[in-house]
Amino acid sequence: MEYGNLLLSKVIDENNVQALTKFGITAKDLPTEGDRQTLRFISDYAEANRGQAPSYAVVTAECPTFEYTPQVGDSYDFLAKEIKAFSAKQALLEYVQGRFTAEFNSERDGNKILDDLISEANRIKLSTNIRSEIGRTMDDIKTSLKAEYLKREEGRSFKCWKTPFESLTNEIGGWFSGDVYGVMAESGRGKTYLNVKIVDSLLRQGANVLVKSFEVKEYIWISRLVSTATAVDELLVDELGRKLGIPNKQILSGKLDEVVREQFLTVVETLDTYYPGKLYFQGKSGGELTRTLDDLEREVMTGLVDAVVVDPFYGLSDVYGKNVNKTAGGSAEYAATRFEQIIGDNDVVGFYTVQATVEKKQTDEADNRELNLPTRDQVKTTKRLLDISTNLLSFDSLEKEGMAMLGIEKGRNGGEDFRLELIALFDFGVLAEFPKGEAAAAQFNF
C-alpha cells in the first residue's frame, strides 16, 4: 500500500503540514520520486503561505504522479510508522549492498566491520523511529558517547581529509565530512585551478569526488588535473631545476614536444588507476551534467562519493528558481540552505566557488597589480551562501609573477585573517607553498 500518498492526502485534507514536522517525515523517507516531489511542493507552499497546505487540486496539477485519496481514516501515527519502517529497510539495504559489502570483501578486521554494522543499524533505527521523547537523557547518551569516542580515536567515525597545503591543514584541521567550504575570487584569478588542486589532493587520499563544472568543459578541466597531478609527482624538471607538470597550454593546443607527448599519453592511459580515489566528473555541455539540487541529492545519496565540488554555485538552476519566501534573493538563499542540508545529511564534504568583484585594483608604485584577497562584502550573491561555509577561502593570483595568495575570510573554528603565499605556475600545474628556506625558494627563480 502507498502510505506516502495516504499521509500526504491526509495532510492536505486536514490542512496540517505540521504533521510532517511532528513525525519527522522527509523526502528521503518516501519510496518514489513522485512522492518526494509532492512532499517538497507541499512544504514549499506552506513556507510561502504561512503554514497553510495547498488544495488537492493545486497539488495534483503541480505533481502529476500524486494520487489523491480523500478522507483518509488512518491516524498520522500509524501512517508515519509504516513510512519510517519502509525507509529503515531501504536505508539498511543501501548500506549492506554498498559500504558493508565493500568492507566485507576487503581485508579489514571482521570485528570492526561488525562494530560499524551495529553503529549504522543504530543510526538507521534512531532516524526512522517515531518517538515521543523530546531528547536523549544522560542514560541514553553515555553508551553512545563512549562508542563514538572510540571510533573517532581509531579514525572510523567522521572523515577528515588533508588540504593540499600543510599550513592550511594545520590552521583549520582539514576538510571535515558534513561541512561546506567556499572559495571566492575575482573572475579569471584561478578559482578552478584551486579546485583542481583540492580534488587532486582528495583523490590521492582515497576520496571519491563528484565535480560539477558548469563553466569548464571536460577536456580543459581534466588537462589541468593532468598538469597538476604530474607537477605533484615532479614528472618534469626545467633548465632552472624547477619541478613541473606537463604544460597545460600545450595539451590544449595539441602541440606537446615529442618526449613530453609520450609521457602525457602514458599518464592518460593510466588515469583510471592513477589515484586511490575515484573521480565522477560532470562538465560544461556534457550530457551527464545535472543542474538541480534534487539531482545532486540523488547523486550523493548513492553513497558513492565522499566530496562534492560545485563550480560555480550559481550554476545550479535552483539559485534562480522559484522564490519560495518572496524576498529579494530568496531562491539563492533557499538553494544555499538546501545545499548545506544535503552535504550534512549525507556526511560528505561540500565545496563551492563564487565570484567576487573588487572594484578598485591595488597597484604598487610601478603600477603593477598587487595580490588582493577579496572580502565577503564583495560577493554579489545571497549572504546565506557565505554563512553556510565552515571556512570561506579567498583567493587571488598573479600568474605572470608566478604568485598567489590564499586566505581565510571566515572561520567558524578560528583561522580568520590567515594568509598563505603560494607559488602559482598554473600552466605547469604548480600551486604550492613556498619551499622552506631561501635556498629552496631560489629554485623557482623568485
C-alpha positions as CSV (number, residue, x, y, z in Angstrom):
1,M,0.0,0.0,0.0
2,E,1.2,3.5,-0.8
3,Y,1.3,5.0,2.7
4,G,3.1,8.1,1.4
5,N,0.2,9.1,-0.8
6,L,-2.2,8.5,2.1
7,L,-0.3,10.6,4.5
8,L,0.1,13.5,2.1
9,S,-3.6,13.3,1.2
10,K,-4.5,13.5,4.9
11,V,-2.2,16.5,5.4
12,I,-3.9,18.3,2.5
13,D,-7.5,17.4,3.7
14,E,-6.8,18.5,7.3
15,N,-4.5,21.4,6.4
16,N,-1.9,20.0,8.8
17,V,1.5,20.4,7.3
18,Q,2.9,20.5,10.8
19,A,2.3,16.7,11.0
20,L,5.2,16.2,8.7
21,T,7.5,18.0,11.1
22,K,6.0,16.4,14.2
23,F,6.6,12.9,12.9
24,G,9.9,13.7,11.1
25,I,8.7,12.8,7.6
26,T,11.2,14.0,5.0
27,A,11.5,13.4,1.3
28,K,14.2,10.7,1.7
29,D,11.6,8.6,3.7
30,L,9.3,8.3,0.8
31,P,9.7,5.4,-1.8
32,T,9.1,7.2,-5.1
33,E,10.4,10.4,-6.7
34,G,6.8,11.4,-7.3
35,D,6.1,11.2,-3.5
36,R,9.2,13.1,-2.8
37,Q,8.3,15.8,-5.3
38,T,4.8,16.1,-3.7
39,L,6.2,16.4,-0.2
40,R,8.6,19.1,-1.3
41,F,5.9,21.0,-3.1
42,I,3.6,20.9,0.0
43,S,6.4,22.1,2.2
44,D,7.5,24.9,-0.1
45,Y,3.8,26.0,-0.5
46,A,3.3,26.1,3.3
47,E,6.6,28.0,3.8
48,A,5.4,30.7,1.4
49,N,1.8,30.7,2.7
50,R,2.1,31.0,6.5
51,G,1.9,27.2,7.1
52,Q,-1.2,26.6,5.0
53,A,-1.4,23.4,2.9
54,P,-2.3,23.7,-0.8
55,S,-5.6,22.3,-2.0
56,Y,-5.6,18.8,-3.6
57,A,-6.5,20.4,-6.9
58,V,-3.3,22.5,-6.8
59,V,-1.2,19.6,-5.7
60,T,-2.5,17.3,-8.5
61,A,-1.9,20.0,-11.0
62,E,1.7,20.6,-9.9
63,C,2.6,17.0,-9.1
64,P,1.2,14.7,-11.9
65,T,2.1,11.4,-10.2
66,F,0.3,12.2,-7.0
67,E,-2.8,10.1,-6.4
68,Y,-5.1,12.0,-4.0
69,T,-7.2,9.9,-1.6
70,P,-9.9,11.8,0.2
71,Q,-10.9,11.3,3.9
72,V,-8.1,9.0,5.0
73,G,-9.2,7.5,8.3
74,D,-5.9,6.1,9.5
75,S,-4.0,8.1,12.1
76,Y,-0.9,10.1,11.4
77,D,1.0,7.9,13.9
78,F,0.1,4.7,12.0
79,L,0.9,6.2,8.6
80,A,4.2,7.7,9.8
81,K,5.3,4.4,11.4
82,E,4.6,2.5,8.2
83,I,6.6,5.1,6.1
84,K,9.5,5.0,8.5
85,A,9.5,1.2,8.6
86,F,9.9,1.1,4.8
87,S,12.6,3.9,5.0
88,A,14.5,1.8,7.5
89,K,14.5,-1.2,5.2
90,Q,15.7,0.9,2.3
91,A,18.5,2.6,4.3
92,L,19.7,-0.8,5.6
93,L,19.6,-2.3,2.1
94,E,21.7,0.6,0.7
95,Y,24.3,0.2,3.4
96,V,24.5,-3.6,3.1
97,Q,24.8,-3.5,-0.7
98,G,27.2,-0.6,-0.6
99,R,29.7,0.1,2.2
100,F,29.2,-3.2,4.1
101,T,29.7,-5.4,1.1
102,A,32.8,-3.4,0.1
103,E,34.3,-3.7,3.6
104,F,33.3,-7.4,3.9
105,N,35.2,-8.2,0.7
106,S,38.2,-6.2,1.9
107,E,40.9,-7.4,4.3
108,R,39.6,-5.3,7.2
109,D,39.2,-6.8,10.7
110,G,35.8,-8.6,10.9
111,N,35.1,-7.3,14.4
112,K,35.5,-3.7,13.2
113,I,33.2,-4.4,10.3
114,L,30.6,-5.7,12.8
115,D,31.1,-2.6,15.0
116,D,30.3,-0.4,12.0
117,L,27.3,-2.5,11.1
118,I,25.9,-2.2,14.6
119,S,26.6,1.5,14.6
120,E,24.9,2.1,11.3
121,A,22.0,-0.1,12.3
122,N,21.5,2.0,15.4
123,R,21.8,5.2,13.4
124,I,19.1,4.0,11.0
125,K,16.9,2.9,13.8
126,L,17.2,6.3,15.6
127,S,16.5,8.2,12.3
128,T,13.4,6.1,11.4
129,N,11.8,5.6,14.8
130,I,8.6,7.5,15.7
131,R,9.5,8.7,19.2
132,S,7.6,10.7,21.8
133,E,10.7,11.7,23.7
134,I,11.9,15.3,23.3
135,G,15.5,14.5,23.8
136,R,18.1,11.9,24.9
137,T,18.9,11.6,28.6
138,M,22.3,11.1,30.1
139,D,21.4,7.4,30.4
140,D,20.9,7.2,26.7
141,I,24.0,9.3,25.9
142,K,26.7,7.6,27.9
143,T,27.0,4.4,25.9
144,S,26.9,6.1,22.5
145,L,29.3,8.8,23.7
146,K,31.9,6.2,24.6
147,A,31.4,4.2,21.4
148,E,31.7,7.4,19.3
149,Y,34.9,8.5,21.0
150,L,36.5,5.1,20.4
151,K,35.5,5.2,16.8
152,R,37.0,8.7,16.4
153,E,40.1,7.5,18.3
154,E,40.6,4.9,15.5
155,G,39.6,7.4,12.7
156,R,36.4,5.4,11.9
157,S,33.7,8.0,12.5
158,F,33.6,11.3,10.7
159,K,36.2,11.7,8.0
160,C,38.8,14.4,7.8
161,W,40.8,15.0,4.7
162,K,44.0,17.0,4.5
163,T,44.0,20.1,2.4
164,P,46.6,20.5,-0.4
165,F,48.7,22.9,1.8
166,E,50.3,21.8,5.1
167,S,50.0,25.3,6.6
168,L,46.2,25.5,5.8
169,T,45.7,22.0,7.2
170,N,47.5,23.0,10.4
171,E,45.3,26.1,10.6
172,I,41.8,24.6,10.1
173,G,42.4,20.9,10.8
174,G,41.5,19.7,7.3
175,W,38.2,19.2,5.4
176,F,35.6,17.6,7.6
177,S,32.8,15.5,6.4
178,G,29.4,17.2,6.8
179,D,30.9,20.6,6.4
180,V,30.8,23.1,3.5
181,Y,33.8,25.1,2.3
182,G,33.5,28.1,0.0
183,V,36.1,29.6,-2.4
184,M,35.8,33.1,-3.6
185,A,37.9,35.1,-6.1
186,E,37.6,37.5,-8.9
187,S,36.9,36.2,-12.4
188,G,40.0,34.8,-14.0
189,R,42.0,34.6,-10.8
190,G,42.3,30.9,-10.6
191,K,39.3,29.5,-8.7
192,T,39.1,26.5,-10.9
193,Y,42.9,25.8,-10.6
194,L,42.5,25.9,-6.8
195,N,39.6,23.5,-7.2
196,V,41.7,21.1,-9.3
197,K,44.4,21.2,-6.7
198,I,41.9,20.4,-4.0
199,V,40.5,17.5,-6.0
200,D,43.9,16.1,-6.8
201,S,44.8,16.1,-3.1
202,L,41.5,14.4,-2.1
203,L,41.9,11.7,-4.8
204,R,45.4,11.0,-3.6
205,Q,43.9,10.3,-0.1
206,G,41.4,7.8,-1.5
207,A,38.4,10.1,-1.5
208,N,35.7,9.7,-4.2
209,V,34.9,13.1,-5.6
210,L,31.9,14.4,-7.6
211,V,32.7,17.5,-9.6
212,K,30.1,19.7,-11.3
213,S,32.0,22.1,-13.6
214,F,29.4,24.4,-15.0
215,E,31.8,26.7,-16.8
216,V,34.7,24.5,-17.9
217,K,34.4,21.6,-20.3
218,E,35.8,18.1,-19.6
219,Y,38.9,18.3,-21.8
220,I,40.1,21.6,-20.3
221,W,39.4,20.6,-16.7
222,I,41.0,17.2,-17.0
223,S,44.0,18.6,-18.8
224,R,44.5,20.9,-15.8
225,L,44.2,17.9,-13.5
226,V,46.9,16.1,-15.5
227,S,49.2,19.1,-15.2
228,T,48.6,19.3,-11.5
229,A,49.0,15.6,-10.9
230,T,52.3,15.4,-12.8
231,A,53.6,18.5,-11.1
232,V,52.9,17.0,-7.7
233,D,54.7,13.9,-8.9
234,E,57.5,16.0,-10.2
235,L,57.4,14.5,-13.7
236,L,59.4,17.3,-15.4
237,V,62.3,19.4,-14.4
238,D,63.2,22.5,-16.4
239,E,66.6,24.2,-17.0
240,L,66.2,26.2,-13.8
241,G,65.8,23.0,-11.8
242,R,62.1,23.6,-11.2
243,K,59.9,20.6,-10.8
244,L,56.9,21.0,-13.0
245,G,54.0,19.2,-14.6
246,I,53.0,18.7,-18.2
247,P,52.4,22.1,-19.8
248,N,48.7,22.8,-19.9
249,K,48.6,25.2,-22.8
250,Q,50.4,22.6,-25.0
251,I,47.9,20.0,-24.0
252,L,45.1,22.4,-25.1
253,S,46.7,23.3,-28.3
254,G,47.8,19.7,-29.2
255,K,51.4,20.8,-29.5
256,L,53.4,18.9,-26.9
257,D,57.0,18.2,-27.5
258,E,57.7,14.6,-28.6
259,V,59.2,13.4,-25.4
260,V,56.6,15.1,-23.2
261,R,53.9,13.9,-25.6
262,E,54.8,10.3,-24.8
263,Q,54.8,11.0,-21.1
264,F,51.4,12.6,-21.4
265,L,49.9,9.7,-23.3
266,T,51.3,7.3,-20.7
267,V,49.6,9.3,-17.9
268,V,46.3,9.3,-19.9
269,E,46.4,5.5,-20.3
270,T,46.8,5.1,-16.5
271,L,44.3,7.8,-15.4
272,D,41.7,5.2,-14.3
273,T,44.3,3.8,-11.8
274,Y,46.3,6.9,-11.2
275,Y,44.6,7.8,-7.9
276,P,43.4,5.6,-5.0
277,G,40.2,7.7,-5.1
278,K,37.6,7.9,-7.9
279,L,36.6,11.0,-9.8
280,Y,33.0,11.4,-11.0
281,F,33.1,14.3,-13.4
282,Q,30.3,16.4,-14.9
283,G,31.4,19.1,-17.2
284,K,30.0,22.0,-19.2
285,S,28.0,20.9,-22.3
286,G,28.3,17.3,-21.2
287,G,25.2,15.1,-21.3
288,E,25.9,13.8,-17.8
289,L,25.8,17.3,-16.2
290,T,22.8,17.8,-13.9
291,R,21.8,21.2,-12.6
292,T,19.3,20.9,-9.8
293,L,19.7,20.3,-6.1
294,D,17.3,17.3,-6.4
295,D,19.7,15.8,-8.9
296,L,22.6,16.5,-6.5
297,E,20.8,14.9,-3.6
298,R,20.1,11.7,-5.6
299,E,23.7,11.5,-6.7
300,V,25.1,12.0,-3.2
301,M,22.5,9.6,-1.7
302,T,24.1,6.7,-3.7
303,G,26.8,6.7,-1.1
304,L,29.5,6.6,-3.8
305,V,31.1,10.0,-3.1
306,D,33.0,11.5,-0.2
307,A,33.2,15.1,-1.5
308,V,31.3,17.3,-3.9
309,V,32.6,20.3,-5.8
310,V,30.1,22.8,-7.3
311,D,31.9,25.3,-9.6
312,P,30.4,27.9,-9.5
313,F,27.4,27.7,-7.1
314,Y,25.2,29.9,-9.3
315,G,25.5,27.1,-12.0
316,L,22.7,25.3,-10.0
317,S,19.4,26.1,-11.5
318,D,17.8,26.3,-8.1
319,V,19.7,29.6,-7.4
320,Y,17.4,31.3,-9.9
321,G,14.4,29.1,-9.3
322,K,11.0,29.6,-7.6
323,N,11.3,32.3,-4.9
324,V,9.6,30.4,-2.0
325,N,9.8,33.1,0.6
326,K,9.0,36.1,-1.6
327,T,12.1,38.1,-0.6
328,A,14.9,39.5,-2.6
329,G,17.4,36.8,-3.3
330,G,15.0,34.2,-1.8
331,S,15.7,31.5,-4.3
332,A,19.5,31.7,-3.8
333,E,19.1,31.8,-0.1
334,Y,16.9,28.7,-0.2
335,A,19.3,26.9,-2.5
336,A,22.3,27.7,-0.2
337,T,20.3,26.3,2.8
338,R,19.3,23.2,1.0
339,F,22.9,22.6,-0.3
340,E,24.1,22.7,3.3
341,Q,21.4,20.2,4.3
342,I,22.3,17.8,1.5
343,I,26.0,17.9,2.5
344,G,25.3,17.5,6.2
345,D,22.6,14.8,5.9
346,N,24.9,12.7,3.7
347,D,28.1,13.3,5.7
348,V,30.2,14.3,2.7
349,V,32.5,17.4,2.2
350,G,31.0,20.2,0.1
351,F,32.9,22.8,-1.9
352,Y,31.5,25.7,-3.9
353,T,33.0,28.6,-5.7
354,V,31.6,32.1,-6.0
355,Q,32.8,35.2,-7.8
356,A,33.8,38.3,-6.0
357,T,34.1,41.8,-7.5
358,V,37.0,44.0,-6.4
359,E,36.1,47.5,-7.7
360,K,39.5,49.2,-7.0
361,K,42.7,47.4,-8.1
362,Q,45.6,47.8,-5.8
363,T,48.9,48.6,-7.6
364,D,52.4,49.4,-6.5
365,E,54.5,52.4,-7.4
366,A,55.3,50.9,-10.8
367,D,51.6,50.5,-11.5
368,N,51.8,46.7,-11.2
369,R,48.8,45.0,-9.7
370,E,49.3,43.6,-6.2
371,L,47.8,40.4,-4.7
372,N,44.5,41.5,-3.2
373,L,42.3,39.0,-1.5
374,P,38.5,39.7,-1.8
375,T,36.3,40.1,1.2
376,R,32.9,38.7,1.8
377,D,31.2,42.0,1.2
378,Q,32.5,41.9,-2.4
379,V,30.5,38.7,-3.2
380,K,27.4,39.6,-5.3
381,T,25.1,36.8,-4.0
382,T,23.0,35.9,-1.0
383,K,24.9,36.2,2.3
384,R,23.3,32.9,3.2
385,L,25.8,31.2,0.9
386,L,28.6,32.6,2.8
387,D,27.0,31.8,6.1
388,I,26.8,28.0,5.4
389,S,30.6,27.7,4.9
390,T,32.7,26.3,7.8
391,N,35.6,28.2,6.2
392,L,35.3,30.8,3.4
393,L,38.5,30.9,1.5
394,S,39.5,33.9,-0.5
395,F,42.0,33.5,-3.4
396,D,44.0,35.8,-5.8
397,S,46.9,35.1,-8.2
398,L,49.4,37.0,-10.3
399,E,50.0,34.4,-13.0
400,K,52.8,36.4,-14.7
401,E,54.7,36.8,-11.5
402,G,54.0,33.1,-10.5
403,M,52.5,34.0,-7.2
404,A,49.1,33.5,-5.5
405,M,47.6,34.1,-2.1
406,L,45.0,32.2,-0.1
407,G,43.3,33.5,2.9
408,I,40.5,32.6,5.4
409,E,37.8,35.2,5.2
410,K,35.6,33.4,7.6
411,G,36.3,30.5,10.0
412,R,33.8,29.0,12.4
413,N,36.6,27.4,14.4
414,G,39.1,30.2,14.1
415,G,41.6,30.9,11.4
416,E,40.2,34.2,10.2
417,D,42.9,36.6,8.9
418,F,45.1,33.6,8.0
419,R,47.2,34.3,4.8
420,L,49.3,31.9,2.8
421,E,51.5,32.9,-0.1
422,L,51.8,30.3,-2.8
423,I,53.9,29.5,-5.9
424,A,51.5,29.7,-8.9
425,L,52.7,28.3,-12.2
426,F,49.3,27.4,-13.5
427,D,50.4,26.3,-16.9
428,F,52.8,23.7,-15.4
429,G,50.2,22.5,-12.7
430,V,52.1,24.1,-9.8
431,L,50.1,25.6,-6.9
432,A,52.2,25.0,-3.8
433,E,53.6,26.5,-0.7
434,F,57.0,28.1,-1.0
435,P,59.7,25.6,0.0
436,K,61.2,26.2,3.4
437,G,64.3,28.4,3.4
438,E,65.7,30.9,0.9
439,A,67.8,28.4,-1.0
440,A,64.8,26.2,-1.6
441,A,62.7,29.1,-2.8
442,A,65.5,30.1,-5.2
443,Q,64.8,27.1,-7.5
444,F,61.6,28.9,-8.6
445,N,63.5,31.9,-9.7
446,F,61.8,34.5,-7.5
